[in-house]
Amino acid sequence: MDKIKLGIIGFGNMGVTHSRNITSGITQNIELVAICDTDPDRIKKVNEDYPDVKTFDNAEEMYKSGLIEAVLIAVPHYDHPPLAVKAFEYGLHVMCEKPAGVYTKQVLEMNEAAKKSGKVFGIMFQQRIRPHHVKLKELIDKGELGKIKKVIWIATDWYRSEIYHQSASWRSTWAGEGGATIMNQSPHNLDLWQWLFGVPDYLTAFCSWGKYYNIECEDDASVFMEYKDGLTGIYTTSTAEAPGTNRLEISCDMGKVILENNEITFYRNTVPEREFSKINKAPFGKPECWECKIPVNSTNHSDHSIVLDKFADAIRNGGELIVNGTEGINEMLISNAIYMSDWLGNKKIDLNNFDDEKYYELLMERVKTSKPKHVKKIIADTKGSY
């Protein structure tokens, strides 16, 4: 098929990654024709590395240039929704880096704009296509686990040192990023959580603010999740543990599943636990259990490139996206509820009746008192530094 003519907004870490994937041919169905960034030094770098790519320092100028038919947004989080909404107004297809935004109110507005435009809208939750995540989803959807009772995810392998948090003016600030580990690293985990188990009905959260680093946002968090069907879950994360752990443990009627080090181990009961409990006559009896290593097909493909190629296919041929952009609201709801719970004294938050306006109000209170050394430029210029 004809390659999609793409413009990228933001030539930071992810913008550079996507640019390299496209120009090297790893991403096969996209042609990079334009890059926008407000930083003159980055524009200079683009001109040196990609002399045939048109550069812009203003997103709207790129939108109306006629050069592109789709845009990839890879900028600080607050700018995701407004840039996406404007792109839809210009009739462009949109791929947005995670997270969808910073607060549910703006993400809902973005989703509405996407629906009205009729354009393809994707979001870069590429971890959904990693083979072990795909296999785990398959096991759950086919009912191999039976009823899921409890989920515990230790996600502390997101280590970042002090220099990371100080590497950009917007990082780990309320005004620039809207949070830290929950808003930056955890979106992948929280998206996978809701994809596998659904959005929880309630949650209670405990966060530590600048406990390990010179930042105003959280660098450690633990969350207790509840579902109306009885499922409970614990999610704990940090950017200050080295070596960290990435271990997802699922307790279920058919036993226990552990995903760790890209391996799935199913401790499978030969009889469902609930059934065994009814028929067992021995006071200390337990179901017979088999340790099963679940085979997972490996892949050498780039997760990001697969998402982009599927995005191109959706535009050209009506193919299916890896993740529809409107689904980003689910992860955003969980992350916002985590912050709100802690801000309100570890209050249990009802996610089915989440107060979008209240959250926005509480967030803006923190934005107003953000550290000037981090956010002076961002407050004066909401475009920030792409």
C-alpha positions in Angstrom: 0.0 0.0 0.0 1.0 3.6 -0.4 2.9 4.8 2.7 1.2 7.2 5.1 2.7 10.6 5.1 3.4 11.3 8.7 4.4 14.3 10.8 5.9 14.0 14.3 5.4 16.6 17.0 8.2 16.4 19.5 11.8 15.4 18.8 12.6 14.2 22.3 13.2 10.7 23.4 10.2 9.1 21.8 10.2 11.4 18.8 13.7 10.4 18.0 12.9 6.7 18.5 10.0 6.8 16.1 12.0 8.8 13.5 14.8 6.2 13.5 12.3 3.3 13.2 10.6 5.0 10.2 13.6 6.2 8.3 15.5 2.9 8.8 12.6 0.9 7.4 11.7 -0.9 10.7 8.3 0.8 10.4 7.4 -0.2 6.9 4.1 1.6 6.0 5.0 5.1 7.1 6.9 7.9 5.4 8.3 10.6 7.7 7.8 13.9 5.9 7.7 16.5 8.7 8.9 17.1 12.3 7.8 19.9 14.6 9.6 21.0 17.7 9.7 24.4 19.6 13.4 23.9 20.5 15.8 25.4 17.9 18.5 23.0 18.9 16.3 20.0 18.2 15.2 21.5 14.8 18.9 21.9 13.9 19.4 18.3 14.8 16.5 17.2 12.6 17.9 19.2 9.7 21.3 17.5 10.1 20.0 14.0 10.5 17.0 14.1 8.1 17.7 16.9 5.5 14.7 15.7 3.4 12.2 16.1 6.2 10.4 19.5 6.5 10.7 21.1 9.9 8.3 23.3 11.8 8.4 25.2 15.1 4.6 25.5 15.2 2.2 22.5 15.1 -0.7 24.3 13.4 1.6 25.4 10.6 2.5 21.8 10.0 -1.1 20.8 10.1 -2.2 23.2 7.4 0.9 22.7 5.3 -0.7 19.9 3.2 2.3 17.8 3.6 0.9 15.2 6.1 -2.1 13.1 6.4 -1.4 11.8 9.9 0.4 13.1 13.0 2.2 11.3 15.8 2.1 13.4 19.1 5.2 12.8 21.3 5.3 15.9 23.6 4.7 16.6 27.3 1.5 15.1 28.5 -0.6 18.2 29.0 -0.3 19.0 25.3 -1.6 15.6 24.0 -5.3 16.5 24.0 -5.1 20.0 22.6 -2.8 19.0 19.8 -4.9 16.0 19.0 -8.1 18.0 18.9 -6.6 20.6 16.6 -5.3 17.8 14.3 -8.8 16.3 14.0 -10.1 19.8 13.1 -7.6 19.8 10.2 -8.8 16.4 9.0 -5.7 14.5 10.2 -5.4 11.0 11.6 -3.8 10.9 15.0 -1.4 8.6 16.9 -0.8 9.7 20.5 2.0 8.7 22.8 0.9 7.5 26.2 -0.7 8.7 28.4 -3.8 10.1 26.7 -3.4 13.3 28.7 -3.2 14.4 32.3 -6.8 14.5 33.6 -10.0 12.8 32.5 -11.8 16.0 31.7 -9.5 16.9 28.8 -9.2 13.3 27.6 -13.0 13.0 27.4 -13.0 16.2 25.3 -10.3 14.7 23.0 -12.2 11.5 22.6 -15.3 13.4 21.6 -13.4 15.3 19.0 -12.0 12.1 17.6 -15.4 10.6 17.2 -16.8 13.7 15.5 -13.9 13.8 13.1 -14.3 10.2 11.8 -10.5 10.0 11.6 -8.3 7.1 12.8 -7.2 7.6 16.4 -4.6 5.4 18.0 -2.6 5.4 21.2 0.9 4.0 21.8 0.2 1.3 24.4 2.5 -1.0 22.6 3.0 -3.4 25.5 -0.3 -5.0 24.8 1.3 -6.8 21.8 4.3 -8.3 23.7 3.9 -12.1 23.4 3.6 -12.9 27.1 0.9 -10.2 27.6 -1.0 -11.6 24.5 -0.7 -15.1 25.9 -1.9 -14.1 29.3 -4.9 -12.3 27.8 -5.7 -15.4 25.8 -5.6 -17.6 28.9 -8.0 -15.2 30.7 -10.4 -14.7 27.8 -10.7 -18.5 27.2 -11.6 -19.1 30.9 -8.5 -21.2 31.6 -8.0 -19.5 34.9 -11.6 -19.8 36.1 -12.7 -17.0 38.4 -9.9 -14.6 39.3 -9.7 -13.9 43.0 -6.7 -11.7 43.6 -4.1 -9.8 41.5 -0.8 -8.5 42.8 1.5 -6.6 40.6 4.9 -5.5 41.8 6.2 -3.0 39.2 9.3 -1.5 40.7 11.7 -2.1 37.7 11.1 1.5 36.5 14.3 2.7 38.2 15.2 6.3 37.4 18.1 8.2 39.1 18.0 11.9 40.1 19.5 13.1 36.8 16.5 11.6 34.9 14.0 13.7 37.0 16.1 16.8 36.3 16.7 16.1 32.6 13.8 18.3 31.4 11.9 21.3 32.9 8.6 19.5 32.7 9.5 16.2 34.3 8.0 15.1 37.6 6.2 18.4 38.1 2.5 19.1 38.5 2.5 21.9 36.0 4.7 20.2 33.5 3.9 16.5 33.7 0.9 16.2 36.0 2.6 13.6 38.1 5.6 11.3 38.2 5.8 7.5 38.3 2.0 7.0 38.1 1.7 9.5 35.2 4.9 8.6 33.3 6.0 5.0 33.9 2.9 3.3 35.2 0.5 4.1 32.3 1.7 0.9 30.5 1.0 -1.2 33.6 -2.3 0.4 34.4 -3.4 0.0 30.7 -2.5 -3.7 30.8 -4.3 -4.0 34.2 -7.6 -2.7 32.8 -7.2 -4.6 29.6 -6.7 -7.9 31.4 -9.0 -7.5 34.4 -11.2 -4.4 33.7 -11.3 -1.0 35.4 -11.7 -1.5 39.1 -14.9 -0.3 40.8 -13.1 1.2 43.7 -9.5 2.0 44.8 -7.6 3.3 47.7 -4.1 4.7 47.2 -1.0 5.6 49.2 1.7 7.8 47.6 5.0 9.2 48.7 5.8 12.7 47.4 9.5 13.4 46.7 10.5 10.7 49.2 13.6 9.7 47.3 14.2 12.5 44.8 14.1 16.3 44.7 10.7 16.4 43.0 7.3 17.6 44.0 5.4 14.5 42.7 5.2 10.9 43.7 8.2 8.5 43.4 6.5 5.6 45.2 2.9 4.4 45.2 0.8 1.4 46.4 -2.9 0.9 45.4 -5.6 -1.4 46.7 -8.3 -2.1 44.0 -11.7 -3.6 44.5 -14.2 -5.1 42.1 -17.9 -5.7 42.7 -17.5 -9.4 41.7 -15.1 -9.9 44.7 -11.8 -9.6 42.8 -9.2 -7.6 44.7 -5.9 -6.3 43.5 -2.7 -4.6 44.7 -0.5 -2.5 42.5 2.8 -1.2 43.8 5.4 0.8 41.9 8.5 3.0 42.5 11.3 4.6 40.5 13.7 4.3 43.4 14.3 0.5 43.7 17.4 -1.0 42.2 17.3 -3.8 41.2 13.5 -3.6 40.9 10.9 -6.3 40.3 8.3 -6.8 37.6 6.1 -9.7 38.9 2.4 -10.1 38.2 0.7 -12.8 40.2 -2.9 -13.9 39.6 -4.7 -16.1 42.1 -7.6 -17.9 40.5 -10.0 -20.8 41.0 -7.7 -23.0 38.8 -4.6 -22.2 40.8 -2.1 -19.4 40.3 -0.4 -17.7 37.4 2.9 -15.8 37.6 4.3 -13.6 34.9 7.9 -12.7 35.6 11.0 -12.3 33.5 8.9 -12.7 30.4 7.9 -16.2 31.4 4.4 -17.4 32.4 4.1 -20.2 35.0 0.7 -21.7 35.6 0.4 -23.6 38.9 -2.7 -25.4 37.7 -5.1 -27.2 40.0 -6.5 -30.4 38.5 -9.8 -29.5 40.2 -11.1 -26.0 40.6 -10.5 -24.8 44.2 -14.2 -23.9 44.8 -15.3 -27.4 43.6 -12.5 -29.1 45.7 -13.6 -27.2 48.8 -17.1 -28.7 48.5 -16.0 -32.3 48.0 -12.8 -32.5 50.1 -13.1 -34.6 53.3 -9.6 -34.1 54.7 -9.2 -31.1 57.0 -5.8 -30.1 55.6 -6.4 -31.4 52.1 -5.4 -29.4 49.0 -6.1 -29.8 45.3 -3.5 -31.5 43.2 -1.5 -28.9 41.4 0.7 -29.1 38.3 3.5 -26.6 37.5 3.1 -25.7 33.9 5.4 -23.5 31.8 3.2 -21.7 29.3 4.9 -21.5 25.9 5.1 -18.0 24.4 6.1 -17.2 20.9 8.9 -14.8 20.8 9.3 -11.9 18.3 12.1 -9.7 17.1 9.8 -7.0 15.9 9.7 -3.5 17.3 6.5 -3.0 19.4 6.3 0.7 18.4 6.7 -0.1 14.7 4.0 -2.7 14.8 1.6 -0.2 16.4 2.5 2.4 13.7 2.1 -0.1 10.8 -1.3 -1.2 12.1 -2.2 2.5 12.4 -1.2 2.9 8.7 -3.3 -0.1 7.7 -6.3 1.2 9.6 -6.0 4.5 7.6 -5.5 2.8 4.2 -7.6 -0.3 4.5 -9.8 0.0 7.6 -7.7 -2.5 9.5 -7.9 -2.9 13.2 -5.7 -0.7 15.5 -3.6 -2.3 18.3 -5.3 0.2 20.7 -8.0 2.7 19.8 -7.1 6.1 21.2 -10.4 6.5 23.0 -9.4 3.6 25.3 -6.8 5.8 26.9 -9.5 7.2 29.2 -9.5 3.9 31.1 -5.8 4.1 32.2 -6.3 7.9 32.8 -9.3 7.2 35.1 -7.2 4.8 37.2 -4.2 7.1 37.5 -6.4 10.2 38.4 -8.3 8.1 41.0 -4.9 7.1 42.6 -3.9 10.7 43.1 -7.3 11.8 44.3 -7.5 9.0 46.8 -4.2 10.1 48.4 -5.0 13.8 48.2 -8.2 13.2 50.1 -6.6 11.3 52.9 -6.4 7.8 51.3 -10.2 7.9 50.6 -11.8 5.0 48.7 -12.6 6.4 45.3 -15.7 5.2 43.3 -14.5 5.0 39.7 -18.0 4.4 38.3 -18.9 7.9 39.7 -15.6 9.7 39.3 -15.8 13.5 39.8 -13.8 14.8 36.8 -14.3 18.5 37.8 -13.2 17.8 41.4 -10.0 16.1 40.2 -9.2 19.0 37.8 -9.7 21.5 40.7 -7.4 19.5 43.0 -4.8 19.2 40.3 -4.8 22.9 39.5 -4.2 23.7 43.2 -1.0 21.8 42.9 -0.1 23.4 39.5 -0.3 26.8 41.1 2.3 25.9 43.7 4.7 24.0 41.4 8.3 24.7 41.9 9.3 27.8 39.8 12.7 26.4 38.9 10.9 23.5 37.0 7.9 25.2 35.5 8.5 28.9 35.0 8.8 28.4 31.2 5.9 25.9 31.0 3.4 28.2 32.8 4.3 31.1 30.5 4.2 28.9 27.4 1.8 26.0 27.5 3.4 24.5 24.4 6.4 23.7 26.6 9.6 22.3 24.9 8.8 19.5 22.6 
